[in-house]
C-alpha cells in the first residue's frame, strides 16, 4: 500500500535500517536509510531505489544533496 508508514529493521547486520513509507515491502515515498558503515540517505524512494530529491551523508563533512 503506497503511503503506509512503517518502520523496517533489517535482520542482517550488513543491510542497515530503513524508516519511512513502503509499498509492496520496498521503500517507496519518503524515508531514511542508515547503513552499518554510517552512511545515511534521507529522501525519496521508488520501488526500493533512491529516486528524486534527497541527501546522502557519506562521511562526516561529506555529503551530496540533489536528484537521485
C-alpha positions in Angstrom: 0.0 0.0 0.0 1.6 3.3 -1.0 1.8 5.9 1.7 1.7 3.4 4.6 4.0 4.5 7.4 6.2 1.7 8.6 9.5 1.0 10.3 11.6 -1.8 8.9 14.6 -3.1 10.8 16.6 -5.5 8.6 17.6 -8.6 10.4 21.1 -8.9 8.8 23.8 -6.6 10.1 25.0 -5.6 6.6 21.6 -4.4 5.5 21.1 -1.5 7.8 17.8 0.2 8.9 15.1 1.9 6.9 12.3 4.1 8.4 9.6 5.5 6.1 6.9 4.8 3.6 6.8 1.4 1.9 4.9 -0.2 -1.0 4.9 -4.0 -1.5 7.6 -4.4 1.1 10.0 -1.9 -0.5 10.9 1.7 0.3 8.6 3.9 -1.7 7.9 7.5 -0.9 9.9 9.5 1.7 12.2 7.6 4.0 15.5 7.4 5.8 18.0 4.6 5.3 21.1 4.1 7.6 23.8 1.6 6.7 26.0 -0.1 9.3 29.1 1.9 8.0 27.4 5.2 8.9 26.2 6.3 5.5 22.7 7.8 5.6 20.2 8.7 2.9 17.1 10.7 3.6 14.8 11.5 0.7 12.5 9.9 -1.8 12.4 6.2 -2.9 10.8 4.5 -5.8 10.4 0.7 -5.8 13.3 0.3 -3.3 15.8 2.6 -5.0 16.8 6.2 -4.2 14.9 8.4 -6.6 14.1 12.1 -6.7 15.3 14.7 -4.2 17.4 13.5 -1.3 20.5 13.9 0.7 23.3 11.3 1.1 25.6 11.7 4.0 28.7 9.7 3.1 31.1 10.6 5.9 31.4 13.3 8.4 31.6 16.5 6.4 31.0 14.7 3.1 27.5 14.8 1.5 25.5 15.1 -1.7 22.2 16.9 -1.9 20.2 16.8 -5.1 18.5 14.4 -7.5 18.9 10.7 -7.5 
